[in-house]
Amino acid sequence: MTVYNFCAGPAMLPPEVMKKAQQEFLDWQGLGVSVMEVSHRSEPFLAMVKECEASLRRLMNISDEFEVLFMHGGGRGQFAAVPLNLFIDGLPGVYVENGIWSKGATDEGKKYLPTHAVDIRCDAEGKFDILPVSAWQLPENAAFVHYCPNETIDGIEIVDVPKHSSAPIVADMSSNILSREINVDDFDLIYAGAQKNIGPSGLCIVIVRKSLLTRPGLVKPAILDYALEAKQGSMYNTPPTFAWYLAAEVFKHLEANGGVKAMAERNAAKAQLLYDYIDSSDFYSNKVASHCRSQMNVPFWLKDDALNATFLAEAQQAGLVALEGHRIVGGMRASIYNAMPLEGVQALVAFMDKFAKEHS
Ligand SMILES: *Cc1c(COP(=O)(O)O)cnc(C)c1O
């Protein structure tokens, strides 16, 4: 039976990439040892990371104005790294809040600098809704503006990019990087923990405008220092080598399969299929206003919570796994990142429809 894994993270990876990794697990590039067993400073590993960065630069069209770093510590590591590196004395860190991850970033930022939170939620009539970017009340003076384009738990995605007259725009793209085409030049810093749309956990991609690397910021751990990591080729200390290798394989796979444009088309079709079905049903509901629904994470609720356990058990039997919603919001959540094929969403919708008919 084909199993479709809807986990929010660590998440499904492309089966072709997993098979290739398995094939060369014990003997990487004919070296007779695993990629996990070679020095990060060895010639084949350095060649691999060079090509990995080049591949990501091609996929996202990243210009020379930006440094690409491969760091430790996941998304939350960056919740600390951003204020530590971008601190300017006397200016607040501005945090746009519309869900659990963006609030988490504020809470970490508060440890290091004064913060100014901008709540963009405008919930009405039982819907989760947010203000359009043009209506955000961003203060004029800021060390940076941080926001989260895809709230993984709440299922809210912001497609437009905010602008600020002087402060750098920082985006936590942990759960939607490479899922749709963006213009990197609209941003000053993009970061993403790898375990949702890139590869295994342990790696975090940071795309940072080179002009920001001269900011002294605050005293910080060396492993969170952007300028140091840039100078050291992201190898100040031993990087998560296996995660880096697998990310490189995923990038190669994306390039061979039409790149971000093709992914974006496929992701739009997957999300539309699922949301259209939920909207057409009176058994299931999604509470997010339609203009800001996430293409990657689709939370949904059954009309009777008492059926949740049965739903999850029967879904598992049908090969549809990890559909339980985040404990904070409850209900169900289908994470449908790049690696999820359309067939997986079709199978989910067919199962949901059958379940609704049997339990109505
Ligand atoms: C998962 C996630 C994080 C946290 O990532 P970790 O790697 O667990 O630290 C941060 N932000 C967003 C948007 C996420 O989805």
The ligand as an SDF file (V2000), in Angstrom:
LIG
                    3D

 15 15  0  0  0  0  0  0  0  0999 V2000
    8.7920   24.6110   12.2090 C   0  0  0  0  0  0  0  0  0  0  0  0
    8.8980   26.0850   12.2150 C   0  0  0  0  0  0  0  0  0  0  0  0
    9.8200   26.7670   13.0310 C   0  0  0  0  0  0  0  0  0  0  0  0
   10.6970   26.0650   14.0350 C   0  0  0  0  0  0  0  0  0  0  0  0
   11.6550   25.3240   13.4510 O   0  0  0  0  0  0  0  0  0  0  0  0
   12.6920   24.4720   14.3290 P   0  0  0  0  0  0  0  0  0  0  0  0
   13.6010   23.9900   13.2680 O   0  0  0  0  0  0  0  0  0  0  0  0
   11.9390   23.4150   15.0500 O   0  0  0  0  0  0  0  0  0  0  0  0
   13.3700   25.4120   15.2740 O   0  0  0  0  0  0  0  0  0  0  0  0
    9.8790   28.1300   12.9350 C   0  0  0  0  0  0  0  0  0  0  0  0
    9.0850   28.8080   12.1040 N   0  0  0  0  0  0  0  0  0  0  0  0
    8.1790   28.1920   11.3100 C   0  0  0  0  0  0  0  0  0  0  0  0
    7.3200   28.9920   10.4010 C   0  0  0  0  0  0  0  0  0  0  0  0
    8.0630   26.8160   11.3480 C   0  0  0  0  0  0  0  0  0  0  0  0
    7.1650   26.2030   10.5660 O   0  0  0  0  0  0  0  0  0  0  0  0
  1  2  1  0
  2  3  1  0
  2 14  2  0
  3  4  1  0
  3 10  2  0
  4  5  1  0
  5  6  1  0
  6  7  2  0
  6  8  1  0
  6  9  1  0
 10 11  1  0
 11 12  2  0
 12 13  1  0
 12 14  1  0
 14 15  1  0
M  END
$$$$
